[in-house]
Amino acid sequence: MTSASALDHDSYQELVRRVGPPRMRWLDLDEIPLSSLGFAVHLAIYQEKLVLVRNRQRDSWELPGGRREPGESILATAWRELEEESGARRAQVLPCCCYGVQLGEVQSHGLLCLSLLDELPGPPPTSEIAQALAVDSLPGALCYPHIQGRMLEAWTRGCLHFPWKALPPALPDSLLSILRDSPPPEGEIPAISQNQGAWPTV
């Protein structure tokens, strides 16, 4: 089994071309040790709209988040990535669920958070992120459409319920077509009321 830490964006795209779309699974927070999670991803909201970010090296967009660093807790990853990519220093972060991804021989697990930003100053100059926008529709293609597209689809289908007012973005036909041609996720996203509660605002 290949380490997920080796799966950067280009490797992801190459694997999808070679072996087909990944298989995804929703998991309760207590189904997998938090210490084994390699990624933290945010469905982040600012002024009722979804926040998307764009890497300096790409034209495509993604949800704020990223890989856990050695010795870092998944909570620390979630906060670090949110600040590095959106510039926000004050937010409410609610753990929603875990997810698993199987792409060829590569298997990874991550944490999906629902997050409310008090500000959106944008990424700092040293960030790998060029832009952070609050949007009501996708400004372009997603970097990881088979994974983050499923997160957005779950929201638009009413499978995710935010504790704050948040308007799901319109999903373009191009993304919906990709999702129709991909295996649907296994399992169900758990109700927020069954989860562990919000992490502190900082």
Secondary structure per residue as TSV (DSSP state, phi and psi in degrees):
chain	resnum	aa	ss	phi	psi
A	1	M	-	360.0	127.3
A	2	T	B	-78.0	143.1
A	3	S	-	-67.7	136.3
A	4	A	G	-67.9	-23.4
A	5	S	G	-65.4	-18.6
A	6	A	G	-84.6	-6.8
A	7	L	-	-92.1	83.9
A	8	D	-	-81.9	-177.1
A	9	H	H	-60.1	-46.0
A	10	D	H	-64.6	-38.7
A	11	S	H	-64.7	-39.1
A	12	Y	H	-59.5	-49.8
A	13	Q	H	-61.6	-40.7
A	14	E	H	-66.3	-41.4
A	15	L	H	-64.7	-41.5
A	16	V	H	-60.6	-41.9
A	17	R	H	-63.6	-35.7
A	18	R	H	-85.2	-42.5
A	19	V	H	-115.8	-3.1
A	20	G	-	95.3	177.2
A	21	P	S	-66.8	153.8
A	22	P	-	-74.0	159.9
A	23	R	E	-97.9	139.0
A	24	M	E	-125.8	149.1
A	25	R	E	-140.2	134.3
A	26	W	E	-86.2	141.2
A	27	L	E	-135.3	142.9
A	28	D	-	-66.1	158.1
A	29	L	T	-61.0	-27.5
A	30	D	T	-97.6	8.9
A	31	E	S	-83.7	-17.1
A	32	I	S	-145.0	139.1
A	33	P	-	-59.2	132.3
A	34	L	G	-59.7	-27.6
A	35	S	G	-67.5	-16.8
A	36	S	G	-94.6	-1.1
A	37	L	-	-78.6	133.5
A	38	G	-	-100.2	-13.1
A	39	F	E	-139.3	152.7
A	40	A	E	-129.3	131.0
A	41	V	E	-130.0	143.3
A	42	H	E	-116.0	130.6
A	43	L	E	-88.8	92.7
A	44	A	E	-99.7	139.5
A	45	I	E	-119.4	134.2
A	46	Y	E	-135.6	123.9
A	47	Q	T	51.1	45.3
A	48	E	T	73.1	2.4
A	49	K	E	-114.2	155.5
A	50	L	E	-70.8	139.6
A	51	V	E	-98.0	126.5
A	52	L	E	-121.4	151.9
A	53	V	E	-127.6	156.7
A	54	R	E	-128.4	125.7
A	55	N	E	-69.1	146.0
A	56	R	T	-60.9	-24.8
A	57	Q	T	-94.8	2.7
A	58	R	-	-137.3	159.5
A	59	D	S	-95.2	-14.1
A	60	S	S	-85.8	168.5
A	61	W	B	-117.8	160.3
A	62	E	B	-153.4	165.0
A	63	L	-	-74.7	146.5
A	64	P	S	-59.1	140.5
A	65	G	E	151.8	-179.5
A	66	G	E	173.0	-167.8
A	67	R	E	-83.4	141.4
A	68	R	-	-72.3	133.9
A	69	E	-	-86.3	156.6
A	70	P	T	-55.7	133.8
A	71	G	T	79.0	2.7
A	72	E	-	-100.9	138.5
A	73	S	-	-75.8	158.6
A	74	I	H	-66.6	-28.8
A	75	L	H	-64.6	-44.5
A	76	A	H	-63.2	-38.4
A	77	T	H	-60.6	-46.1
A	78	A	H	-59.1	-47.3
A	79	W	H	-67.7	-43.5
A	80	R	H	-62.4	-48.3
A	81	E	H	-65.0	-37.9
A	82	L	H	-63.1	-44.1
A	83	E	H	-70.2	-44.0
A	84	E	H	-62.6	-33.0
A	85	E	H	-98.2	-27.7
A	86	S	H	-109.5	-18.7
A	87	G	-	83.3	-6.9
A	88	A	-	-71.3	130.2
A	89	R	S	-105.6	-12.1
A	90	R	-	-124.9	126.0
A	91	A	E	-162.2	159.8
A	92	Q	E	-106.0	130.6
A	93	V	E	-122.8	122.8
A	94	L	E	-117.8	117.0
A	95	P	E	-66.6	126.7
A	96	C	E	-96.4	-60.4
A	97	C	E	-165.7	174.1
A	98	C	E	-103.5	163.8
A	99	Y	E	-142.2	151.3
A	100	G	E	-119.0	145.5
A	101	V	E	-131.8	128.7
A	102	Q	E	-117.1	115.3
A	103	L	E	-129.1	100.6
A	104	G	T	62.3	-125.7
A	105	E	T	-90.1	-0.2
A	106	V	E	-94.3	126.9
A	107	Q	E	-123.9	134.7
A	108	S	E	-143.7	160.3
A	109	H	E	-135.1	147.6
A	110	G	E	-145.0	174.4
A	111	L	E	-112.4	129.3
A	112	L	E	-101.8	125.8
A	113	C	E	-114.9	145.1
A	114	L	E	-99.5	127.3
A	115	S	E	-136.2	139.4
A	116	L	E	-114.7	118.6
A	117	L	E	-93.2	135.3
A	118	D	S	-83.5	-13.4
A	119	E	-	-155.9	159.8
A	120	L	-	-142.2	71.8
A	121	P	-	-73.1	-15.4
A	122	G	-	96.2	162.9
A	123	P	-	-67.2	148.5
A	124	P	-	-68.4	162.4
A	125	P	T	-58.5	-27.1
A	126	T	T	-84.3	-4.6
A	127	S	S	-73.6	151.6
A	128	E	S	-74.1	-9.6
A	129	I	E	-90.0	132.7
A	130	A	E	-91.7	-34.4
A	131	Q	E	-142.5	149.5
A	132	A	E	-135.2	122.1
A	133	L	E	-128.2	146.1
A	134	A	E	-96.6	122.5
A	135	V	E	-130.2	155.5
A	136	D	S	-108.2	-3.0
A	137	S	B	-150.4	158.0
A	138	L	-	-69.3	128.5
A	139	P	S	-78.0	-7.4
A	140	G	S	-179.1	-168.8
A	141	A	-	-67.6	152.4
A	142	L	B	-86.9	143.5
A	143	C	S	-63.6	-40.7
A	144	Y	S	-124.6	69.4
A	145	P	T	-64.8	-31.7
A	146	H	T	-74.5	-20.2
A	147	I	T	-105.7	-63.5
A	148	Q	H	-70.2	-26.6
A	149	G	H	-61.8	-37.5
A	150	R	H	-66.3	-34.7
A	151	M	H	-64.7	-43.1
A	152	L	H	-68.3	-38.8
A	153	E	H	-61.9	-41.4
A	154	A	H	-60.4	-37.1
A	155	W	H	-67.6	-48.8
A	156	T	H	-67.0	-24.4
A	157	R	T	-87.8	0.8
A	158	G	T	84.1	12.6
A	159	C	S	-80.9	-16.0
A	160	L	-	-117.6	132.4
A	161	H	-	-123.4	113.1
A	162	F	-	-76.9	144.3
A	163	P	S	-77.6	-1.5
A	164	W	S	-125.3	162.8
A	165	K	-	-68.4	125.1
A	166	A	-	-151.0	129.9
A	167	L	-	-99.9	118.5
A	168	P	-	-64.1	142.7
A	169	P	-	-75.2	154.8
A	170	A	B	-70.3	131.7
A	171	L	-	-97.8	126.9
A	172	P	-	-69.4	157.9
A	173	D	H	-59.0	-33.5
A	174	S	H	-61.9	-40.2
A	175	L	H	-72.6	-42.2
A	176	L	H	-61.3	-34.9
A	177	S	H	-66.1	-42.2
A	178	I	H	-59.9	-43.1
A	179	L	H	-69.4	-35.3
A	180	R	H	-63.9	-31.2
A	181	D	T	-91.3	8.2
A	182	S	S	-115.0	153.6
A	183	P	-	-63.0	135.0
A	184	P	-	-67.7	152.5
A	185	P	-	-64.2	149.2
A	186	E	B	-88.1	153.5
A	187	G	S	77.2	-178.6
A	188	E	-	-129.3	148.2
A	189	I	-	-70.5	126.1
A	190	P	-	-70.0	155.1
A	191	A	-	-65.5	140.8
A	192	I	G	-58.5	-35.2
A	193	S	G	-62.2	-19.9
A	194	Q	G	-90.1	-2.5
A	195	N	S	-89.4	-173.7
A	196	Q	-	-87.5	-0.8
A	197	G	-	93.9	171.2
A	198	A	-	-76.7	144.3
A	199	W	B	-78.8	155.7
A	200	P	-	-60.9	147.1
A	201	T	-	-70.8	137.6
A	202	V	-	-123.7	360.0
